[in-house]
Amino acid sequence: MNQNLDGDVVAEKVRAFYERHPYPPPVDSLEKYRLLWQDRQRRRADFHLAWPGRAYRDDHAILIAGCGTSQAAKHALRWPAARVTGVDFSATSVRHTEALKRKYDLDNLQIHQLPVERVGELGATFDQIVCTGVLHHLADPAAGLAALRDVLRPDGAMQLMVYAPHGRTGVYMLQEFCRRVGIAATDDGIRDLVAALGALPPGHPLGTLLREAPDFREPAALADALLHPQDRAYSVPQLFELLAGAGLTFGRWVWQAAYSARCGALARIPQAARLGQLSLPEQFAAVELFRGTMLRHSVVVYRDDGDAAAGQPTFAGDAWQSYVPIRMPDTICVEENLPRGTAAVLINRNHTYRDIYLPIDAQEKRLHDGIDGTRTIGDIAGTDEQLDVARHFFERLHWHDQIAFDASVQNSSPSFAS
């Protein structure tokens, strides 16, 4: 059987799997999601994670590639002024998304039953592409990513999520177990699999996921993880290789603290200084190995022939003084029962590693309290004497995912194409 035919067979198996087992499971209500994203500051922070150097706008063209049962509808609710297009090759997923479109009067949403590899048939280009949990299920992920790159505008941004291998060791062991004993993705097969997982021996690599990941308690999630017909994962070096092969360049991790030698336990190990001397890709690869339990990689990337990647924040030179910091909406500031000399501890609730938090002293707390989404770092610092402290502090906030930056005041590059 030739490679193209193999790819067609795999694609049909994956499509049939999602027709029987749509994932994420369909939802009837997006009300909590809609209320959450009515917060303009939340939308500003989300926008500037992708485009630090561009002035905020909310009327961009968005493609949700492999939109599943609700992701495109969620983005249409999140960005009511945007033009959102969702594609998925599963008729079941498209049907559930269409139902949400009708329920919430999402006139800014279009849905197409179409494989990711054929998005060029839409005859459109996009400011933003979101493709999460899809590429690793394709017969040819590189071809799918290249197709997405072709419809991304030169100044656009793409958010990708792919599986990571080391944290999924237990998943792949059980996938092989299911193949060897012939467990099928049927209702009876999934029920019996749930029963078998209850007998896993202590210390099995899948045990932590079963205990700590709520999704893994649901039959649909177990089927997606353990019985999927096509699944691969990417280490950090493999992901960078995939991006380069598709003509894309790395921008940032969506949540970058877990990859940084500056944050959490990694900043305190004897090898921290040596880690910090590595190039960023090498540092990220080393940290992935040290942490050992990453389940997925979520990344913002850009076309390698555009200028969007150049807008990432830097604290070299003086441009950082004109950045406007925006607080991440899921951060909490703890001010009670703290160690001596600590005025507060900042925690981003999106972080899954408990060692990642940021203690700050009284001087830093005053700088943090000055963040209002409109003042620049220079304004917040106030005096030349405070600038060195501010530079160090806001760089730490950046790496710990405590803030996004609007750097558009000092960046005069053009905005999106209309």
Residue pairs with C-beta under 8 A, 6 or more apart in sequence:
1 9
6 139
7 139
7 140
8 139
10 139
10 229
10 230
11 89
11 115
11 138
11 139
13 229
13 230
14 137
14 138
14 139
14 228
14 229
14 230
15 89
15 90
17 185
17 227
17 228
17 229
18 89
18 90
18 92
18 93
19 90
19 91
19 92
20 185
21 185
21 220
21 223
21 224
22 68
22 69
22 90
22 92
22 93
22 96
22 220
23 68
23 69
23 220
23 221
23 223
23 224
24 68
24 69
24 70
24 220
25 69
25 218
25 220
26 69
26 70
26 96
27 69
27 70
27 100
28 103
30 70
30 73
30 74
30 77
30 100
30 104
33 74
33 77
33 78
34 77
34 104
36 42
37 43
37 77
37 78
39 329
41 326
41 327
41 329
41 373
42 329
43 58
43 78
43 79
44 56
44 326
44 373
44 404
44 406
45 326
45 327
45 328
45 329
45 403
45 404
46 78
46 404
47 56
47 57
47 58
48 56
48 326
48 404
48 405
48 406
48 407
49 252
49 254
49 300
49 404
50 128
50 157
50 159
50 251
50 300
51 157
51 308
51 311
52 311
52 312
52 313
52 323
52 404
52 405
52 406
52 407
52 408
53 308
53 310
53 311
53 312
53 407
53 408
53 411
53 413
54 155
54 311
54 408
54 411
54 413
54 415
54 416
55 406
55 408
55 415
56 406
56 408
57 415
57 416
58 79
58 80
58 81
58 82
59 81
59 82
59 83
60 79
60 82
60 83
60 126
60 127
60 128
60 416
61 82
61 83
61 85
61 124
61 125
61 126
61 127
61 128
62 75
62 79
62 82
62 83
62 84
62 85
62 126
62 127
62 128
62 129
62 130
63 85
63 86
63 87
63 119
63 122
63 124
63 126
63 128
63 129
63 130
63 148
63 151
64 71
64 72
64 75
64 84
64 85
64 86
64 87
64 130
64 131
65 87
65 116
65 119
65 129
65 130
65 131
65 134
65 148
66 87
66 88
66 89
66 116
66 131
66 132
66 133
66 134
67 86
67 87
67 88
67 93
67 97
67 111
68 88
68 90
68 93
68 97
68 133
69 92
69 93
69 96
69 97
70 96
70 97
70 100
71 86
71 130
71 132
72 84
72 85
72 86
72 97
72 109
72 111
73 86
73 97
73 100
73 101
73 104
73 106
73 109
75 82
75 84
75 86
75 130
76 82
76 84
76 101
76 104
76 106
76 108
76 109
77 104
77 106
79 108
80 108
81 108
82 108
83 108
83 110
84 106
84 108
84 109
84 110
85 109
85 110
85 111
85 112
85 122
85 124
85 126
86 97
86 109
86 110
86 111
86 112
87 111
87 112
87 113
87 114
87 115
87 116
87 119
87 122
88 94
88 97
88 111
88 113
88 114
89 113
89 114
89 115
89 116
90 113
91 113
94 111
94 112
94 113
97 109
97 111
98 111
100 106
101 109
101 111
112 122
114 121
114 122
116 131
116 134
116 135
116 138
116 144
116 147
116 148
117 138
117 140
117 143
117 144
117 147
118 147
119 147
119 148
119 150
119 151
120 147
120 150
120 151
122 151
124 151
125 151
125 152
125 153
125 156
126 151
126 152
126 153
126 156
127 153
127 155
127 156
127 157
127 416
128 156
128 157
128 158
128 159
129 148
129 151
129 152
129 156
129 157
129 158
129 159
130 158
130 159
131 148
131 158
131 159
131 160
131 161
132 159
132 160
132 161
132 298
133 161
133 296
134 144
135 141
135 144
135 145
135 160
135 162
136 162
136 163
136 231
136 232
136 233
136 234
137 228
137 230
137 231
138 144
138 230
139 230
141 162
141 232
141 242
142 242
142 245
142 246
145 160
145 242
145 243
145 246
145 248
146 245
146 246
146 247
148 158
148 246
149 158
149 246
149 247
149 248
149 303
152 158
152 303
153 306
153 416
153 417
154 303
154 305
154 306
154 307
154 308
154 417
155 306
155 307
155 308
155 413
155 414
155 415
155 416
155 417
156 302
156 303
156 306
156 308
156 416
157 251
157 300
157 301
157 302
157 308
158 248
158 300
158 301
158 302
159 254
159 298
159 299
159 300
159 301
160 297
160 298
160 299
160 301
161 296
161 297
161 298
161 299
162 233
162 234
162 239
162 242
162 296
162 297
163 231
163 232
163 233
163 234
163 295
163 296
163 297
164 233
164 234
164 235
164 288
164 294
164 295
164 296
164 297
165 172
165 233
165 234
165 235
166 235
166 288
166 289
166 292
166 293
166 294
167 292
167 293
167 294
167 295
167 296
168 233
168 295
169 205
170 204
170 205
170 206
170 207
170 208
170 209
171 206
171 209
171 225
171 226
172 233
173 204
173 205
173 206
174 197
174 206
174 226
175 226
175 227
175 228
175 231
177 183
178 193
178 226
178 227
183 189
183 192
183 193
183 227
184 227
185 223
185 227
189 227
190 219
190 222
190 223
190 227
191 219
193 222
193 226
193 227
194 219
194 222
197 206
197 210
197 222
200 206
200 207
200 210
208 293
209 216
209 295
210 216
210 217
213 295
215 221
216 222
216 225
234 242
234 297
235 285
235 288
236 259
236 281
236 284
236 285
236 288
236 297
237 281
237 285
239 297
239 299
240 250
240 281
243 249
243 250
243 299
243 301
244 304
247 303
247 304
247 305
248 301
248 302
248 303
248 304
249 301
249 302
249 303
249 304
249 309
250 281
250 299
250 301
250 309
251 299
251 300
251 301
251 302
251 308
251 309
251 312
252 299
252 300
252 312
253 259
253 284
253 297
253 298
253 299
253 300
254 298
254 299
254 300
255 298
255 348
255 350
255 351
255 401
256 399
256 401
257 263
257 264
257 348
257 351
257 353
257 356
257 399
257 400
257 401
258 264
258 287
258 291
258 294
258 351
258 352
258 353
258 356
259 283
259 284
259 287
259 288
260 266
260 283
260 287
260 399
261 267
261 272
261 275
261 276
261 278
261 283
261 286
261 287
262 276
262 396
262 399
262 400
263 356
263 399
263 400
264 353
264 355
264 356
264 357
265 355
266 272
266 275
266 287
266 290
269 290
275 283
275 286
275 287
276 283
278 286
288 294
291 353
302 308
302 309
307 413
310 413
311 407
311 411
311 413
313 320
313 323
313 398
313 405
313 407
314 320
315 391
315 394
315 395
315 398
319 407
319 410
320 377
320 391
320 394
320 395
321 376
321 377
321 378
321 381
321 387
322 376
322 377
322 378
322 407
322 409
322 410
323 376
323 377
323 394
323 405
323 406
323 407
323 410
324 373
324 374
324 375
324 376
324 377
324 405
324 406
324 407
324 409
325 371
325 373
325 377
325 380
325 394
325 397
325 403
325 404
325 405
326 371
326 373
326 403
326 404
326 405
326 406
327 371
327 373
327 402
327 403
328 348
328 350
328 401
328 402
328 403
328 404
330 348
330 349
330 350
331 346
331 347
331 348
331 349
331 402
332 346
332 347
332 349
333 344
333 345
333 346
333 368
334 344
334 345
334 346
334 347
335 343
335 344
338 344
338 345
338 359
339 359
341 361
342 359
342 360
342 361
343 360
343 361
343 362
343 364
343 365
344 359
344 360
344 365
344 368
345 357
345 358
345 359
345 360
346 357
346 358
346 360
346 368
346 397
346 400
346 402
347 357
347 358
348 356
348 400
348 401
348 402
350 401
351 401
356 400
357 400
358 396
358 397
358 400
358 402
360 368
360 393
363 389
364 389
364 393
367 380
367 381
367 386
367 389
367 390
367 393
367 394
368 393
368 397
370 379
370 380
371 380
371 403
376 409
377 390
377 391
377 394
378 387
378 390
380 390
381 387
381 389
381 390
394 403
397 403
398 405
